[in-house]
Amino acid sequence: MKNFFILLAMKILHLGLKIFGKNGGNFLGKIAYDWNPDIFRYFKIDCPIIAVTATNGKTMTNNAIVHVFKTAGKKVISNLEGNNMETGILSTLLKNCSLTGKIKADYLVFEVDEGYVPVIFKDLKLDTLVVLDFFRDQLDRNGEVESLILKINDFLKTYTGNLVLNNDDPNVARLGAANPENHNVYYFSVEKYAFATEDMKEAGEGKFCPFCNTRIKYEYYQYSHIGKFKCPNCNYGDNEIYQLATNVDLKNRTFSINDTTYQIRFNSIYNIYNFVAVVSCVSLYQIDTEIVQKALSTFVLNNGRLEEIEINGVPTIINLAKNPTGSNVSLRILNEDNDEKELLFVLNDNLADGRDVSWIWDINFEQLNHVSRIITSGTRAYDMAIRIKTAGYPIEKIEPYTDLHEAVQNFYHTDVKKYVIANYTSLQPTRTEILKLNRD
């Protein structure tokens, strides 16, 4: 009866929020979880639950999986707005269940914060877990990346569902050995692309074999520590590949799997990995290849994740970067573009971002290609400006503004192509300020 009345109260509260045009985010889940931390057990779910976790790429991959299923005519419930901790996922369930806790859907697909996979799925039966990557992120909240990996590894020791792993990340591939009794492990990989390197060019993790401590050897690096690797001592990393992406063409935005070509709207090797994970996941549910092709060719996110827009005729690319790898991937995209361009980098240090911004010293500003001006903004605008100056970029071409409105106004004084990189709490305010210019 307690859970019944919690759901009744949340339904009334949700209705009130809707009347006032509010979504509520994780508000409903926070209240319900405070009242009963075991409330996840009350839900009656008879469809597969799919979860996507990673340091980077969760939202893109999660929402693309949802888009594929919806293109196939399936009913899907998902936390598309993010809200990927226990209270956010609980809010999604509360909004979509009956008073008895029953949920009607073909699939539940959730983006899940790395640290919350064991918390949420101790009470919900997980059918498929997709793991994309692990990088250092928000050290003051998460600690070192190894602590997150070990949390998920412990959860997987008793997990026997589908496990979809990025074989090109040594931090992820190791999870396939967590439970030797699980025969539902599927590895995906991406063949060498045009800008891959023989040496690591950006900050990375996982340099030693987790099983024998031997330094692992790379055939090539795609970005950061993502690439083709193997332990020379125990062959760690030499796994059977379930889905292999070939013929990666970022200019034409295509890649192939099993002689099938996929057209996408994004031009980053980082997103190739996300979409190969999508193909790997949905193939486990017998979704027709033609439907997957159609879905990926039409999928866009339009929330500041590699969003391409025009502002009064000026091409603009906006991307989220909340850690060194995300920033370096964004700079890779910038550097692979030979056009003249200007960069706006917005850095906040709010609680949700992590107060520690020392990670900006792992951003590779040393070799910028055809960048004629850089504007910095956010609460740590001057920290970012100093970081860029010490990388050797001409100081007269760096303009710091703590006022975001002023920064955006000055950024668009020229009609040069624009790249915008913003961290977590600065992304949407920056995007809003930029979009205002089209209405002025």
Disulfide bonds with the S-S distance in Angstrom:
none
